Amino acid sequence: MIQTKNKLKYMEIYSDIKERIASENYGAGSLLPTEGELTQLYSASRTTIRKAIALLQEDGLVKSVQGKGTEVISPKKWSRPYPFQEFRNFNHITDFRGAPLVEGEIITQEALVDVVPAEIKIAGVLSVAVGSEVYRIQRIKSLNDMVFAYVTSYVPCPLAPGLEQHSGKFFILYRCLQENYGLTVAKVEETISSAGSGFLESRLLGVAPGSPLLTFQRTAYWEGGIMEYSESSFRPDVYQIAVTMEGPFEWTSADQLS
C-alpha cells in the first residue's frame, strides 16, 4: 500500500501516477492498474481514484478505452533541454539573466513549508529512500498582481531539522538555510526547458491546461553534497531568459545553432 499524507489525497495519487508515467514505469500504450487495484494500492475510495484519473486525462497523459481500461497515451517526460552547459563554440557567455517582459513590481510571497513523502523522482535526485520525509518549500511570484511563477523546492529533512517552523517567515530559501543551519550553496546545476501546464500549474498561473511553460530544474549543492532540488514553472508571456555570447565561434558539423 502506498501512503499519502496530503489532505487532498487525490492530488497525491495524481502526482504519484504522473511520476510513474514520466519515469516510464507505466509506458505508452500500457494500461494503468484497474480502479479496484488502485483503491487497494493507495488505500483510497473509488471516488478519490476517479478524481486523480480525471486530472491525468486533463493533462493528456491517459485515456479511457472501453472494454480495456485506462491507457497511457505518452510518457511525457517533463523536459528535453537544450544543452546550454555544452556551448563549446563560445569563449564566453557574457550575460545570462531572466527578465520580465512587462514593467512592474515583482513580488515573491512568503515560502510555505511542509513535510511530504519523497516521490520516485525527488528521492532519486536527493539520494534518499522513496517515501522518506523531505521538506517541500512552495512559493509564487507575481507581477502587477498576476501570478507568473510557481517554485517548489525539496530539502532532505536531516539537513534542516525544524524547517517547517520557518514556514511563512522567509522569502529566500538559501538565505534561510545559511542563517539557520549554516548551509552555504557551493554549486548549482540548472536545466532550462519547456513543458505543458498540468492541472496544478494551470490553476495557479491562470493558464489553460497544456499551455506551454518555461521550466527550470535546479540541483543545489553544499560542501557535503546535495542540499536542494527545485522545479520552477514560469509563464513565457511574462518572463524570458536572455543570453549574451561572444566569439570567436568554432563551428562544427554537430552544432545545433545557425
C-alpha positions as CSV (number, residue, x, y, z in Angstrom):
1,M,0.0,0.0,0.0
2,I,1.3,3.5,-0.9
3,Q,1.0,6.0,1.9
4,T,-0.1,9.6,1.2
5,K,-0.1,12.5,3.7
6,N,-1.6,15.4,1.8
7,K,-5.2,16.2,2.8
8,L,-6.1,16.3,-0.9
9,K,-5.4,12.7,-1.3
10,Y,-6.5,12.6,-5.0
11,M,-3.8,15.2,-5.8
12,E,-1.1,13.0,-4.2
13,I,-2.3,10.0,-6.1
14,Y,-2.4,12.0,-9.3
15,S,1.2,13.2,-8.7
16,D,2.4,9.7,-8.0
17,I,0.9,8.2,-11.1
18,K,2.1,11.1,-13.2
19,E,5.6,10.5,-11.9
20,R,5.3,6.8,-12.7
21,I,4.3,7.7,-16.3
22,A,7.1,10.2,-16.6
23,S,9.6,7.6,-15.5
24,E,8.0,5.0,-17.8
25,N,7.0,2.6,-15.1
26,Y,3.7,2.9,-16.9
27,G,4.8,3.1,-20.6
28,A,3.0,4.5,-23.5
29,G,0.3,2.0,-24.6
30,S,0.2,0.2,-21.3
31,L,-2.8,0.1,-19.0
32,L,-3.0,1.5,-15.6
33,P,-4.0,-0.9,-12.8
34,T,-7.8,-1.3,-12.6
35,E,-9.8,1.0,-10.4
36,G,-10.2,-1.7,-7.8
37,E,-6.4,-2.3,-7.8
38,L,-5.7,1.4,-7.4
39,T,-8.1,1.7,-4.4
40,Q,-6.1,-1.1,-2.7
41,L,-2.7,0.3,-3.8
42,Y,-3.4,3.8,-2.4
43,S,-6.0,2.8,0.3
44,A,-8.4,5.3,-1.2
45,S,-12.1,5.3,-2.2
46,R,-13.2,4.8,-5.8
47,T,-14.3,8.5,-5.9
48,T,-10.8,9.6,-4.9
49,I,-9.2,7.4,-7.6
50,R,-11.6,8.7,-10.3
51,K,-10.7,12.3,-9.4
52,A,-7.0,11.5,-9.8
53,I,-7.6,9.8,-13.1
54,A,-9.6,12.7,-14.3
55,L,-6.7,15.1,-13.7
56,L,-4.4,12.7,-15.7
57,Q,-6.9,12.8,-18.5
58,E,-6.9,16.6,-18.4
59,D,-3.1,16.6,-18.7
60,G,-3.4,14.3,-21.8
61,L,-1.5,11.5,-20.2
62,V,-4.1,8.8,-20.2
63,K,-7.4,8.0,-22.0
64,S,-10.3,5.7,-21.2
65,V,-10.6,2.8,-23.6
66,Q,-14.0,1.0,-23.5
67,G,-13.6,-2.7,-22.6
68,K,-9.9,-2.3,-21.8
69,G,-9.4,0.3,-19.0
70,T,-7.2,3.4,-18.7
71,E,-4.5,3.5,-21.3
72,V,-1.3,5.6,-21.0
73,I,-1.0,7.8,-24.1
74,S,2.5,9.1,-23.7
75,P,5.2,9.0,-21.1
76,K,5.5,12.8,-21.5
77,K,8.8,13.4,-19.8
78,W,9.0,16.9,-18.4
79,S,12.0,18.1,-20.3
80,R,14.2,17.7,-23.3
81,P,16.6,20.6,-22.6
82,Y,18.9,22.2,-25.0
83,P,22.4,21.7,-23.5
84,F,23.3,25.3,-22.6
85,Q,26.2,23.9,-20.5
86,E,27.8,22.5,-23.6
87,F,28.4,25.7,-25.5
88,R,31.8,24.7,-26.7
89,N,31.5,27.2,-29.6
90,F,31.9,30.3,-27.5
91,N,34.8,31.5,-25.4
92,H,32.5,33.4,-23.1
93,I,28.8,33.6,-22.1
94,T,29.0,37.2,-21.0
95,D,25.4,37.5,-19.7
96,F,22.7,35.1,-18.6
97,R,19.7,36.5,-16.9
98,G,15.9,36.3,-16.5
99,A,13.7,39.3,-17.0
100,P,10.0,40.1,-17.1
101,L,8.6,41.1,-20.5
102,V,6.5,43.9,-19.0
103,E,7.3,46.6,-16.5
104,G,6.0,46.4,-12.9
105,E,6.9,45.3,-9.4
106,I,7.8,41.6,-8.9
107,I,6.5,40.3,-5.5
108,T,7.5,36.9,-4.0
109,Q,5.2,35.6,-1.4
110,E,6.4,34.1,1.9
111,A,7.5,30.5,1.4
112,L,5.3,27.7,2.7
113,V,7.0,24.7,4.2
114,D,5.5,21.3,4.8
115,V,6.7,17.7,5.1
116,V,5.9,15.2,2.3
117,P,7.0,11.7,1.3
118,A,9.7,11.7,-1.4
119,E,8.3,10.5,-4.7
120,I,10.4,8.5,-7.1
121,K,12.0,11.4,-9.0
122,I,12.6,13.5,-5.9
123,A,14.1,10.6,-4.0
124,G,16.4,9.8,-6.8
125,V,17.8,13.4,-7.1
126,L,18.2,13.9,-3.3
127,S,19.6,10.3,-2.8
128,V,17.0,9.4,-0.2
129,A,14.7,6.4,0.1
130,V,11.4,6.6,-1.8
131,G,8.7,7.6,0.7
132,S,11.1,9.1,3.2
133,E,10.2,12.5,4.6
134,V,11.5,15.6,2.8
135,Y,10.7,19.3,3.2
136,R,8.6,20.8,0.4
137,I,9.0,24.6,0.1
138,Q,6.5,26.3,-2.2
139,R,6.3,29.9,-3.3
140,I,4.8,32.0,-6.0
141,K,5.9,35.2,-7.8
142,S,3.6,37.8,-9.1
143,L,3.9,40.8,-11.4
144,N,1.3,43.6,-11.2
145,D,-0.9,41.3,-9.2
146,M,-0.6,38.5,-11.8
147,V,1.0,35.2,-10.7
148,F,3.6,34.3,-13.3
149,A,5.8,31.8,-11.5
150,Y,5.4,28.7,-9.2
151,V,8.5,27.3,-7.5
152,T,8.7,24.1,-5.5
153,S,11.9,23.1,-3.7
154,Y,12.7,19.9,-1.8
155,V,15.3,19.6,1.0
156,P,16.2,16.4,3.0
157,C,14.8,16.7,6.5
158,P,18.0,15.7,8.3
159,L,19.8,18.8,6.7
160,A,17.4,21.3,8.2
161,P,15.6,20.0,11.2
162,G,12.6,22.1,12.2
163,L,12.5,24.0,8.9
164,E,8.7,23.8,9.0
165,Q,8.8,26.2,11.9
166,H,10.0,28.9,9.5
167,S,7.0,28.5,7.1
168,G,5.7,31.8,6.1
169,K,8.6,33.7,7.6
170,F,11.1,33.9,4.8
171,F,11.3,34.7,1.1
172,I,14.8,33.4,0.0
173,L,15.4,29.7,0.8
174,Y,19.2,29.8,0.5
175,R,19.4,32.7,2.9
176,C,17.2,30.8,5.4
177,L,19.3,27.7,5.1
178,Q,22.5,29.6,5.6
179,E,21.4,31.8,8.5
180,N,19.7,29.0,10.5
181,Y,21.6,25.8,9.5
182,G,25.0,27.0,8.2
183,L,24.3,25.5,4.8
184,T,26.0,27.6,2.1
185,V,25.5,26.9,-1.6
186,A,28.7,25.8,-3.3
187,K,27.4,24.8,-6.7
188,V,24.2,24.9,-8.7
189,E,23.2,22.8,-11.8
190,E,20.2,24.1,-13.7
191,T,18.3,22.8,-16.7
192,I,16.0,25.1,-18.7
193,S,13.3,23.5,-20.8
194,S,9.7,23.8,-21.7
195,A,6.7,21.8,-20.6
196,G,2.9,21.8,-20.9
197,S,1.0,23.1,-18.0
198,G,-0.5,20.5,-15.7
199,F,-3.6,20.8,-13.5
200,L,-1.9,22.5,-10.6
201,E,0.2,24.9,-12.7
202,S,-2.8,25.9,-14.8
203,R,-4.8,26.8,-11.7
204,L,-2.0,28.7,-10.0
205,L,-0.7,30.6,-13.1
206,G,-4.1,31.2,-14.7
207,V,-3.5,29.4,-18.0
208,A,-5.2,26.6,-19.8
209,P,-4.1,23.0,-19.1
210,G,-1.4,22.1,-21.6
211,S,-0.3,25.7,-22.2
212,P,3.5,26.0,-22.7
213,L,5.6,27.0,-19.7
214,L,9.2,27.9,-19.3
215,T,10.6,25.4,-16.7
216,F,13.7,25.2,-14.6
217,Q,15.1,22.1,-12.8
218,R,17.8,23.0,-10.3
219,T,20.0,21.0,-8.1
220,A,22.0,22.9,-5.4
221,Y,25.0,21.5,-3.6
222,W,26.7,22.5,-0.3
223,E,30.1,21.2,0.6
224,G,28.6,18.0,2.0
225,G,26.5,17.1,-1.1
226,I,23.1,17.8,-2.4
227,M,21.1,20.3,-0.3
228,E,18.1,21.1,-2.5
229,Y,16.2,20.2,-5.7
230,S,13.7,22.6,-7.2
231,E,11.3,22.8,-10.1
232,S,10.0,26.1,-11.3
233,S,7.3,27.0,-13.9
234,F,7.1,30.4,-15.5
235,R,4.6,31.9,-17.9
236,P,6.6,32.6,-21.1
237,D,4.4,35.5,-22.0
238,V,5.6,37.3,-18.9
239,Y,9.1,36.1,-18.3
240,Q,12.1,35.4,-20.6
241,I,15.7,34.3,-20.5
242,A,18.3,36.5,-22.2
243,V,21.7,35.1,-23.1
244,T,24.6,37.2,-24.5
245,M,27.6,35.3,-26.0
246,E,30.8,36.4,-27.6
247,G,33.1,34.6,-30.1
248,P,35.2,33.8,-31.8
249,F,33.0,30.9,-33.0
250,E,34.3,27.5,-33.8
251,W,31.5,25.8,-35.8
252,T,31.4,22.1,-36.3
253,S,29.0,19.7,-38.1
254,A,27.5,18.8,-34.8
255,D,26.5,22.3,-33.9
256,Q,22.8,22.9,-33.5
257,L,22.9,26.7,-33.7
258,S,22.8,28.5,-37.1
